[in-house]
């Protein structure tokens, strides 16, 4: 998935949590289950976001390309 798309997915999820927090705050006395589910969903999404942030496969590919280019220059010039 493209990085830009990931950013918008996370922003949309943040917006949804904020919007759902309003009724959660207003009616928490009447619906403890709603607040619990909202809290669990927010924690799950945070964990997903942290996993996305920890994914360094793209960075490793770029570093490998740089390493290969440097080795190629050494072998061509030396």
C-alpha positions as CSV (number, residue, x, y, z in Angstrom):
1,X,0.0,0.0,0.0
2,X,1.4,3.4,-0.9
3,X,2.6,5.6,2.0
4,X,0.3,8.4,1.1
5,X,-2.7,6.1,1.3
6,X,-1.6,4.8,4.6
7,X,-1.4,8.3,6.0
8,X,-5.0,9.1,4.9
9,X,-6.3,5.8,6.3
10,X,-4.7,6.7,9.7
11,X,-6.1,10.2,9.5
12,X,-9.6,8.9,8.7
13,X,-9.4,6.5,11.7
14,X,-8.3,9.3,14.0
15,X,-11.3,11.4,12.8
16,X,-13.7,8.5,13.4
17,X,-12.3,8.0,16.9
18,X,-12.8,11.7,17.6
19,X,-16.3,11.7,16.3
20,X,-17.2,8.6,18.2
21,X,-15.7,10.1,21.4
22,X,-18.3,12.8,21.4
23,X,-21.3,10.5,22.0
24,X,-19.1,8.4,24.2
25,X,-18.5,11.4,26.5
26,X,-22.1,12.6,26.4
27,X,-23.8,9.2,27.0
28,X,-21.1,7.2,28.9
29,X,-23.5,6.8,31.9
30,X,-26.1,5.1,29.7
31,X,-23.7,3.0,27.6
32,X,-20.6,1.7,29.4
33,X,-20.4,-1.0,26.7
34,X,-20.1,1.6,24.0
35,X,-17.3,3.3,25.8
36,X,-15.5,0.0,26.4
37,X,-15.8,-1.0,22.7
38,X,-14.6,2.5,21.6
39,X,-11.6,2.2,23.9
40,X,-10.8,-1.3,22.6
41,X,-11.1,-0.2,19.0
42,X,-8.8,2.8,19.6
43,X,-6.2,0.6,21.3
44,X,-6.4,-1.9,18.4
45,X,-6.0,0.9,15.8
46,X,-3.1,2.3,17.8
47,X,-1.3,-1.0,17.8
48,X,-1.9,-1.3,14.0
49,X,-0.5,2.2,13.5
50,X,2.6,1.3,15.6
51,X,3.1,-1.9,13.5
52,X,2.9,0.2,10.3
53,X,5.4,2.6,11.6
54,X,7.8,-0.2,12.6
55,X,7.7,-1.7,9.1
56,X,11.1,-0.7,7.8
57,X,11.1,-2.9,4.7
58,X,11.1,0.1,2.3
59,X,14.0,1.7,4.1
60,X,15.9,-1.6,4.0
61,X,15.4,-1.8,0.2
62,X,16.7,1.7,-0.3
63,X,19.7,1.1,1.9
64,X,20.5,-2.1,0.0
65,X,20.3,-0.1,-3.3
66,X,22.7,2.4,-1.9
67,X,25.0,-0.3,-0.7
68,X,25.0,-1.9,-4.2
69,X,25.7,1.4,-5.9
70,X,28.6,2.0,-3.6
71,X,30.1,-1.4,-4.2
72,X,29.6,-1.0,-8.0
73,X,31.5,2.4,-7.9
74,X,34.3,0.8,-5.8
75,X,34.7,-2.0,-8.3
76,X,34.5,0.3,-11.3
77,X,36.9,2.9,-10.0
78,X,39.4,0.8,-8.1
